[in-house]
Amino acid sequence: MLNNIEKIDLFVLIVWAVIFLILAYKFIQAICLVPTKSAYVIERLGKYRCTLDAGFHALIPFVDRVAYVQDLKEETIDVPPQECFSKDEVKVEVDGVIYIQVIDPVKASYGITNYRFAATQLAQTTTRSVIGTLDLDRTFEERDLISAKVVDVLDKAGETWGIRVHRYEIKNITPPETVKNAMEMEVNAERERRAILAKSLGDKQSRINRSEGLKAEMINISEGEMQRRINAAEGKAEEITSIAKATGASIAKVAAAIIQPGGQQAIEMQLKEQYLLQMEGLSKANTKVILPANLLDYEQWLNSLGMAKS
């Protein structure tokens, strides 16, 4: 068995070993490796001393300690669903998400106990206040307005808390089932109204197109008929003109031939020939005619017909 002196020596050795281990632990703990986008808030004897940025740092053992570790990256915080009443006294359930970032580690550590919880509560109360000023229909349309007002309020508070609120997004606005059914019926009625309106507009346009096509067709037909008549009239006029010119030319030639020697006799002979041809035609047509006593008497025949030459 060990005597008392040996026991005392063993106890002292154990105490020194424990002290050495504690000192080694403290010296190791005094070495700080701060990660990127992080900040360590250091206190010396319970009082704020400094804020350590990313990199290697050494502290004084037993004097300095890391009081707070703040993450400087942007983070998202879910805002739990809450019941809100719109301006027209309709209860809706709203939830969202906040995007915040610590910009001042000291204020985030000492300015408030829990900035995440505080931001969530302030976002909920602001959302309730904004929705209370809007009708139910506008709450679905004014999401940007609600988000902007929540961000504005949180930014003002964040100056004290050392945080910056980048965005606030509303995830869901859920009305009661009765209101939801009524809204669905309203949407269906609006869709049917738009379908009927579109159909009527299409029918109207179709009728307009058909009438314009018929109008264009009638105009084309009338213009074609007008042009045909103009062409026919011009052709007839040219024909009459040509006939008149030809007749005039023939008469002029006949007149010129009459004044020539023997012309008078030639004309009389031609007329007698035509007279005989007409008589032949009348006899074949069984037409009753008054004949002169002497069929060869050409002048008597002309007198009977009132055609004697003057």
ROLUM-306731 format. One record per residue: residue in three letters; x, y, z of N, C-alpha, C in turn. Coordinates in steps of 0.2 Angstrom, whole numbers, padded with zeros to 4 digits, always signed. Example, Ala and Ser with C-alpha at 12.3 -4.5 7.8 and 13.67 -1.06 7.14 Angstrom:
<recs>
ala+0066-0028+0039+0062-0022+0039+0066-0016+0039/ser+0064-0011+0035+0068-0005+0036+0064+0000+0039/
</recs>
This chain:
<recs>
met+0004-0006+0000+0000+0000+0000+0004+0006+0000/leu+0001+0012-0003+0005+0018-0003+0005+0021+0003/asn+0010+0025+0005+0010+0028+0011+0007+0035+0010/asn+0006+0039+0015+0003+0046+0014+0007+0050+0010/ile+0013+0050+0010+0017+0055+0006+0016+0053-0002/glu+0016+0047-0003+0015+0045-0010+0008+0046-0013/lys+0003+0046-0008-0004+0048-0010-0004+0055-0011/ile+0000+0059-0007+0000+0066-0008+0003+0068-0015/asp+0009+0065-0016+0012+0066-0023+0008+0064-0029/leu+0004+0058-0028+0000+0056-0034-0006+0061-0035/phe-0009+0064-0029-0014+0069-0030-0012+0075-0033/val-0006+0077-0031-0003+0083-0034-0002+0082-0041/leu+0001+0077-0043+0002+0075-0050-0004+0075-0054/ile-0009+0072-0051-0016+0072-0055-0018+0079-0056/val-0018+0084-0051-0020+0090-0051-0016+0094-0056/trp-0010+0093-0056-0006+0097-0062-0008+0094-0069/ala-0009+0088-0069-0011+0085-0076-0018+0088-0078/val-0022+0089-0073-0029+0092-0075-0028+0099-0077/ile-0024+0103-0073-0022+0110-0075-0019+0110-0081/phe-0014+0106-0083-0011+0106-0090-0016+0105-0095/leu-0021+0100-0094-0026+0099-0099-0030+0105-0100/ile-0032+0108-0094-0037+0114-0095-0033+0119-0099/leu-0027+0120-0097-0023+0126-0100-0022+0124-0108/ala-0021+0118-0109-0020+0116-0116-0027+0117-0120/tyr-0032+0115-0117-0039+0116-0120-0040+0123-0121/lys-0039+0127-0116-0040+0134-0117-0036+0138-0122/phe-0029+0135-0123-0025+0138-0128-0027+0136-0135/ile-0030+0130-0135-0032+0127-0142-0039+0131-0143/gln-0043+0132-0138-0049+0136-0139-0048+0143-0141/ala-0042+0146-0139-0041+0153-0140-0039+0154-0148/ile-0038+0149-0151-0036+0149-0159-0043+0149-0162/cys-0044+0154-0166-0051+0154-0170-0049+0154-0177/leu-0053+0150-0181-0053+0150-0188-0060+0152-0190/val-0061+0158-0192-0067+0160-0194-0069+0159-0201/pro-0074+0155-0203-0076+0154-0210-0078+0160-0214/thr-0078+0159-0220-0080+0165-0225-0088+0166-0224/lys-0090+0172-0224-0097+0174-0223-0099+0173-0216/ser-0095+0173-0211-0096+0172-0204-0093+0178-0200/ala-0096+0179-0194-0093+0184-0190-0093+0182-0182/tyr-0088+0182-0179-0087+0180-0172-0087+0186-0167/val-0092+0187-0163-0092+0193-0158-0088+0190-0152/ile-0083+0194-0150-0078+0193-0145-0080+0197-0139/glu-0080+0194-0133-0081+0197-0127-0075+0196-0122/arg-0072+0202-0119-0067+0201-0114-0069+0203-0107/leu-0069+0198-0103-0071+0198-0096-0079+0201-0096/gly-0083+0198-0101-0090+0199-0101-0092+0206-0105/lys-0087+0209-0108-0088+0215-0111-0086+0215-0119/tyr-0090+0218-0123-0089+0217-0130-0082+0220-0131/arg-0078+0216-0135-0071+0219-0137-0071+0220-0145/cys-0072+0215-0149-0072+0216-0156-0076+0211-0160/thr-0076+0211-0166-0079+0207-0171-0074+0204-0176/leu-0073+0197-0176-0068+0194-0180-0071+0192-0187/asp-0068+0194-0192-0070+0192-0199-0067+0186-0201/ala-0068+0184-0207-0065+0177-0209-0058+0177-0209/gly-0055+0171-0207-0048+0171-0206-0045+0168-0200/phe-0039+0168-0199-0036+0165-0193-0035+0171-0187/his-0037+0169-0181-0037+0174-0176-0035+0170-0169/ala-0031+0174-0165-0029+0171-0158-0032+0175-0153/leu-0035+0172-0148-0038+0175-0142-0033+0174-0136/ile-0035+0178-0131-0031+0177-0124-0035+0172-0120/pro-0032+0167-0118-0036+0162-0114-0038+0165-0108/phe-0044+0162-0105-0047+0164-0099-0050+0171-0099/val-0048+0175-0104-0050+0182-0104-0055+0184-0110/asp-0053+0181-0116-0058+0182-0122-0062+0176-0123/arg-0068+0177-0125-0072+0171-0127-0076+0173-0133/val-0078+0168-0137-0083+0170-0142-0090+0170-0140/ala-0093+0175-0139-0100+0176-0136-0105+0174-0141/tyr-0104+0176-0148-0110+0175-0153-0106+0173-0159/val-0109+0169-0163-0107+0167-0170-0113+0169-0175/gln-0112+0174-0179-0117+0176-0184-0115+0174-0191/asp-0120+0172-0194-0120+0169-0201-0122+0176-0205/leu-0117+0178-0210-0118+0184-0214-0121+0182-0221/lys-0123+0176-0222-0126+0174-0228-0134+0176-0228/glu-0136+0177-0234-0144+0178-0234-0147+0171-0232/glu-0152+0172-0228-0156+0166-0226-0164+0167-0227/thr-0167+0162-0227-0175+0162-0228-0178+0160-0221/ile-0183+0163-0220-0187+0162-0214-0194+0161-0215/asp-0197+0155-0214-0204+0154-0215-0208+0158-0210/val-0213+0161-0213-0218+0165-0209-0224+0160-0208/pro-0226+0157-0202-0231+0152-0201-0238+0155-0204/pro-0242+0151-0206-0249+0153-0208-0253+0156-0202/gln-0256+0162-0204-0260+0165-0199-0267+0167-0202/glu-0272+0168-0198-0278+0171-0200-0279+0178-0200/cys-0281+0181-0206-0282+0188-0207-0289+0190-0209/phe-0291+0196-0208-0298+0198-0210-0297+0203-0215/ser-0300+0203-0221-0300+0208-0226-0305+0214-0224/lys-0305+0219-0228-0309+0225-0227-0316+0223-0227/asp-0318+0218-0231-0325+0216-0232-0327+0210-0227/glu-0323+0209-0222-0324+0205-0216-0324+0197-0219/val-0319+0196-0223-0318+0189-0225-0312+0186-0222/lys-0312+0180-0219-0306+0177-0216-0302+0174-0221/val-0296+0175-0221-0291+0171-0225-0285+0169-0221/glu-0282+0164-0224-0276+0161-0221-0270+0163-0225/val-0265+0166-0222-0259+0169-0226-0253+0166-0223/asp-0248+0164-0227-0242+0163-0225-0237+0165-0230/gly-0230+0165-0228-0225+0168-0233-0218+0166-0231/val-0213+0170-0234-0206+0168-0232-0203+0175-0233/ile-0198+0176-0228-0194+0182-0228-0186+0180-0230/tyr-0183+0184-0233-0176+0184-0235-0172+0189-0232/ile-0168+0187-0227-0165+0192-0223-0157+0191-0223/gln-0154+0196-0221-0146+0195-0220-0144+0199-0214/val-0139+0197-0211-0136+0200-0205-0130+0205-0208/ile-0131+0211-0207-0126+0216-0210-0122+0219-0204/asp-0124+0219-0198-0121+0221-0192-0121+0216-0187/pro-0116+0212-0186-0116+0207-0181-0117+0209-0174/val-0114+0215-0172-0115+0218-0165-0122+0219-0164/lys-0125+0223-0168-0132+0224-0167-0137+0218-0167/ala-0135+0213-0171-0139+0207-0171-0138+0203-0165/ser-0132+0204-0162-0131+0200-0155-0133+0204-0149/tyr-0133+0211-0149-0135+0214-0143-0141+0218-0144/gly-0143+0220-0150-0149+0224-0151-0155+0220-0150/ile-0156+0214-0150-0162+0210-0149-0160+0203-0147/thr-0165+0200-0144-0163+0193-0141-0163+0188-0147/asn-0168+0188-0151-0169+0184-0157-0172+0187-0163/tyr-0167+0189-0168-0170+0194-0173-0174+0189-0178/arg-0173+0183-0178-0177+0179-0183-0184+0179-0180/phe-0185+0177-0174-0192+0177-0171-0195+0184-0172/ala-0191+0189-0170-0194+0196-0170-0196+0198-0178/ala-0192+0196-0183-0194+0198-0190-0200+0194-0192/thr-0201+0188-0189-0207+0184-0191-0213+0187-0188/gln-0213+0189-0182-0219+0192-0178-0220+0198-0182/leu-0216+0202-0183-0217+0209-0186-0220+0208-0193/ala-0218+0203-0197-0220+0202-0204-0228+0200-0203/gln-0229+0196-0198-0236+0193-0197-0241+0199-0195/thr-0239+0203-0191-0243+0209-0189-0244+0214-0194/thr-0238+0215-0198-0239+0220-0204-0244+0217-0209/thr-0243+0211-0211-0247+0207-0216-0255+0208-0214/arg-0256+0207-0207-0263+0208-0205-0266+0215-0206/ser-0261+0220-0204-0263+0227-0205-0265+0228-0212/val-0260+0226-0217-0261+0228-0224-0267+0225-0227/ile-0268+0218-0225-0274+0215-0228-0281+0218-0225/gly-0280+0220-0219-0286+0223-0217-0289+0229-0220/thr-0284+0232-0224-0286+0238-0228-0288+0237-0235/leu-0288+0230-0237-0290+0228-0244-0296+0224-0244/asp-0300+0224-0250-0305+0219-0251-0302+0213-0253/leu-0307+0207-0252-0304+0201-0253-0301+0200-0260/asp-0305+0203-0265-0303+0202-0272-0296+0205-0273/arg-0295+0211-0270-0288+0215-0271-0283+0211-0267/thr-0284+0207-0262-0279+0204-0259-0275+0199-0263/phe-0278+0196-0268-0275+0192-0273-0271+0196-0278/glu-0273+0202-0280-0270+0206-0285-0265+0210-0282/glu-0265+0212-0275-0260+0217-0273-0255+0213-0268/arg-0252+0207-0271-0247+0204-0267-0241+0208-0267/asp-0239+0211-0272-0233+0216-0272-0234+0221-0267/leu-0240+0224-0267-0241+0230-0262-0240+0227-0255/ile-0243+0221-0253-0242+0219-0247-0235+0217-0245/ser-0231+0214-0250-0224+0213-0249-0220+0219-0248/ala-0221+0224-0252-0217+0230-0251-0218+0234-0245/lys-0225+0234-0242-0226+0237-0236-0222+0233-0230/val-0223+0226-0230-0219+0222-0225-0212+0223-0225/val-0209+0223-0231-0202+0225-0232-0200+0232-0229/asp-0204+0237-0230-0203+0243-0228-0202+0244-0220/val-0207+0240-0217-0208+0240-0210-0202+0236-0207/leu-0200+0231-0210-0195+0227-0207-0188+0230-0208/asp-0187+0234-0214-0181+0237-0215-0180+0243-0209/lys-0185+0246-0208-0185+0251-0202-0183+0248-0196/ala-0186+0243-0194-0184+0239-0188-0177+0236-0188/gly-0175+0234-0195-0169+0230-0195-0163+0235-0194/glu-0164+0241-0195-0158+0246-0194-0156+0245-0186/thr-0161+0244-0182-0159+0243-0175-0156+0236-0173/trp-0159+0231-0177-0157+0224-0176-0151+0222-0180/gly-0148+0226-0184-0142+0224-0188-0144+0220-0194/ile-0150+0220-0196-0152+0215-0202-0154+0219-0207/arg-0154+0216-0213-0157+0219-0219-0162+0214-0222/val-0168+0216-0223-0174+0212-0226-0174+0213-0234/his-0172+0208-0238-0171+0209-0245-0178+0208-0248/arg-0182+0203-0246-0189+0202-0249-0193+0199-0244/tyr-0200+0200-0246-0205+0196-0242-0210+0193-0247/glu-0211+0187-0248-0215+0184-0253-0221+0181-0249/ile-0227+0182-0252-0233+0178-0249-0233+0172-0253/lys-0234+0166-0249-0234+0160-0253-0241+0158-0254/asn-0246+0159-0250-0253+0157-0251-0257+0161-0247/ile-0263+0163-0250-0269+0166-0247-0275+0162-0248/thr-0277+0159-0243-0282+0153-0243-0288+0156-0240/pro-0293+0157-0244-0300+0159-0241-0304+0153-0239/pro-0310+0154-0235-0314+0148-0233-0317+0145-0239/glu-0319+0139-0238-0321+0134-0244-0327+0138-0247/thr-0332+0141-0243-0338+0144-0246-0336+0149-0251/val-0331+0154-0249-0329+0159-0253-0325+0156-0259/lys-0321+0151-0258-0318+0148-0263-0322+0145-0269/asn-0328+0142-0267-0333+0140-0271-0336+0145-0275/ala-0338+0151-0271-0341+0156-0275-0336+0160-0280/met-0330+0160-0278-0325+0163-0283-0324+0158-0289/glu-0324+0152-0288-0324+0147-0294-0330+0148-0298/met-0336+0149-0295-0342+0150-0299-0341+0156-0303/glu-0339+0162-0300-0338+0168-0303-0333+0168-0309/val-0328+0164-0308-0323+0163-0313-0326+0159-0319/asn-0329+0154-0318-0333+0150-0323-0338+0155-0327/ala-0342+0159-0323-0346+0163-0327-0343+0168-0331/glu-0337+0171-0328-0333+0175-0332-0330+0172-0339/arg-0328+0166-0338-0325+0162-0344-0331+0161-0349/glu-0337+0159-0347-0343+0158-0351-0344+0165-0355/arg-0344+0170-0351-0346+0177-0354-0341+0178-0359/arg-0335+0177-0358-0329+0179-0363-0330+0174-0369/ala-0332+0168-0368-0333+0163-0374-0339+0166-0378/ile-0344+0168-0375-0350+0170-0379-0348+0176-0382/leu-0345+0181-0379-0343+0187-0382-0338+0186-0388/ala-0333+0181-0387-0329+0180-0393-0333+0177-0398/lys-0337+0172-0397-0341+0169-0402-0345+0174-0406/ser-0349+0179-0402-0353+0184-0406-0348+0189-0410/leu-0342+0190-0407-0338+0195-0411-0336+0191-0417/gly-0334+0184-0417-0332+0181-0423-0338+0180-0428/asp-0344+0179-0425-0350+0179-0430-0351+0185-0433/lys-0350+0191-0429-0351+0198-0432-0346+0199-0438/gln-0339+0197-0436-0334+0198-0441-0335+0194-0447/ser-0338+0188-0446-0339+0183-0452-0345+0186-0456/arg-0350+0189-0453-0355+0192-0457-0352+0198-0461/ile-0348+0202-0458-0345+0208-0461-0341+0206-0467/asn-0337+0201-0466-0333+0198-0471-0337+0196-0477/arg-0343+0192-0476-0347+0189-0481-0350+0195-0485/ser-0353+0200-0481-0356+0206-0484-0351+0210-0488/glu-0345+0211-0486-0340+0214-0490-0338+0211-0496/gly-0338+0204-0495-0336+0200-0501-0342+0200-0506/leu-0348+0200-0504-0354+0200-0509-0354+0207-0512/lys-0353+0213-0508-0352+0219-0511-0347+0220-0516/ala-0341+0217-0515-0336+0218-0519-0337+0214-0526/glu-0341+0208-0525-0343+0204-0531-0348+0208-0535/met-0353+0211-0532-0358+0215-0535-0355+0221-0539/ile-0350+0224-0536-0347+0230-0539-0343+0227-0545/asn-0339+0222-0544-0336+0219-0550-0340+0217-0556/ile-0346+0214-0554-0351+0212-0559-0353+0218-0563/ser-0355+0223-0559-0358+0229-0562-0353+0233-0566/glu-0347+0233-0563-0342+0236-0567-0340+0232-0574/gly-0340+0226-0573-0339+0222-0579-0345+0223-0584/glu-0351+0223-0582-0357+0224-0586-0357+0231-0589/met-0355+0236-0585-0354+0243-0588-0349+0243-0594/gln-0343+0240-0592-0338+0239-0597-0340+0236-0603/arg-0344+0230-0602-0346+0226-0608-0351+0231-0612/arg-0355+0234-0609-0360+0239-0613-0356+0244-0616/ile-0351+0247-0613-0347+0252-0616-0344+0250-0622/asn-0341+0244-0621-0337+0241-0627-0342+0239-0633/ala-0348+0237-0631-0353+0235-0636-0355+0241-0640/ala-0357+0247-0636-0359+0253-0639-0353+0256-0643/glu-0347+0256-0641-0342+0258-0645-0341+0254-0651/gly-0342+0248-0651-0341+0243-0657-0347+0245-0661/lys-0353+0246-0659-0359+0248-0663-0358+0254-0666/ala-0355+0259-0662-0354+0266-0665-0349+0265-0671/glu-0343+0261-0670-0338+0260-0675-0341+0257-0681/glu-0346+0252-0680-0349+0248-0685-0353+0253-0689/ile-0358+0257-0686-0362+0262-0689-0358+0267-0693/thr-0352+0269-0690-0348+0274-0693-0345+0271-0700/ser-0343+0265-0699-0340+0261-0705-0345+0261-0710/ile-0351+0258-0708-0356+0257-0713-0358+0264-0717/ala-0358+0269-0713-0360+0276-0716-0354+0278-0720/lys-0348+0277-0718-0343+0279-0723-0343+0275-0729/ala-0344+0268-0728-0344+0264-0734-0350+0266-0739/thr-0356+0268-0736-0362+0270-0739-0360+0276-0743/gly-0358+0281-0739-0356+0288-0742-0351+0287-0748/ala-0346+0282-0747-0341+0281-0752-0345+0278-0758/ser-0349+0273-0757-0353+0270-0763-0357+0275-0766/ile-0361+0279-0763-0365+0284-0766-0361+0289-0770/ala-0355+0291-0767-0351+0296-0771-0349+0292-0777/lys-0347+0286-0777-0345+0283-0783-0350+0282-0788/val-0356+0280-0785-0362+0280-0790-0364+0286-0793/ala-0363+0292-0789-0365+0298-0792-0359+0300-0797/ala-0353+0298-0795-0348+0300-0800-0349+0296-0807/ala-0351+0290-0806-0352+0285-0812-0358+0288-0816/ile-0363+0291-0813-0369+0293-0816-0367+0299-0821/ile-0363+0303-0819-0361+0309-0823-0357+0307-0828/gln-0354+0301-0828-0350+0299-0834-0354+0297-0840/pro-0351+0297-0846-0355+0296-0852-0358+0288-0851/gly-0364+0288-0852-0368+0281-0852-0369+0279-0845/gly-0368+0283-0840-0369+0281-0833-0377+0281-0832/gln-0381+0286-0834-0388+0286-0833-0391+0280-0836/gln-0389+0277-0841-0392+0271-0844-0390+0265-0840/ala-0384+0265-0837-0382+0259-0833-0386+0259-0827/ile-0387+0265-0824-0391+0265-0818-0398+0262-0819/glu-0401+0265-0825-0408+0263-0826-0408+0255-0827/met-0403+0252-0831-0403+0245-0832-0402+0241-0825/gln-0399+0244-0821-0398+0240-0814-0404+0241-0810/leu-0408+0246-0811-0414+0247-0807-0419+0242-0810/lys-0419+0242-0817-0424+0237-0820-0422+0230-0818/glu-0416+0228-0817-0414+0221-0815-0417+0220-0808/gln-0416+0225-0804-0419+0224-0797-0426+0223-0797/tyr-0429+0227-0801-0437+0227-0802-0439+0220-0804/leu-0436+0217-0809-0437+0210-0811-0436+0205-0805/leu-0431+0206-0801-0429+0201-0796-0434+0202-0790/gln-0437+0208-0789-0442+0209-0784-0449+0206-0786/met-0450+0207-0793-0456+0203-0795-0456+0196-0794/glu-0450+0193-0796-0449+0186-0795-0450+0184-0788/gly-0448+0188-0783-0448+0186-0776-0455+0187-0774/leu-0459+0192-0776-0466+0192-0774-0470+0187-0777/ser-0469+0184-0783-0473+0179-0786-0471+0172-0782/lys-0465+0171-0779-0464+0165-0775-0467+0166-0768/ala-0468+0172-0766-0471+0173-0759-0478+0173-0759/asn-0481+0172-0764-0489+0172-0765-0492+0178-0762/thr-0489+0184-0764-0491+0190-0761-0495+0193-0767/lys-0501+0196-0765-0505+0200-0769-0502+0207-0771/val-0501+0208-0777-0499+0214-0780-0503+0217-0786/ile-0503+0223-0787-0506+0226-0792-0501+0227-0798/leu-0502+0224-0803-0497+0224-0809-0500+0229-0814/pro-0495+0232-0817-0497+0236-0823-0499+0232-0829/ala-0503+0235-0834-0505+0231-0840-0499+0229-0843/asn-0494+0232-0844-0488+0230-0847-0482+0229-0842/leu-0481+0223-0841-0475+0222-0836-0469+0224-0838/leu-0468+0225-0845-0461+0228-0847-0461+0235-0847/asp-0467+0238-0845-0467+0246-0844-0464+0248-0837/tyr-0458+0249-0837-0455+0250-0830-0457+0256-0827/glu-0458+0262-0831-0460+0268-0828-0467+0268-0826/gln-0472+0264-0829-0479+0263-0827-0479+0259-0820/trp-0474+0255-0820-0474+0251-0813-0471+0255-0808/leu-0467+0260-0809-0465+0264-0804-0470+0269-0802/asn-0474+0271-0807-0480+0276-0806-0485+0273-0801/ser-0486+0266-0803-0491+0263-0798-0489+0262-0791/leu-0483+0262-0790-0480+0261-0783-0478+0268-0780/gly-0479+0273-0784-0478+0280-0782-0470+0282-0782/met-0467+0278-0786-0459+0279-0786-0457+0282-0792/ala-0461+0285-0796-0458+0287-0802-0453+0293-0801/lys-0448+0293-0806-0443+0298-0805-0445+0304-0806/ser-0443+0309-0803-0445+0316-0804-0441+0319-0809/
</recs>
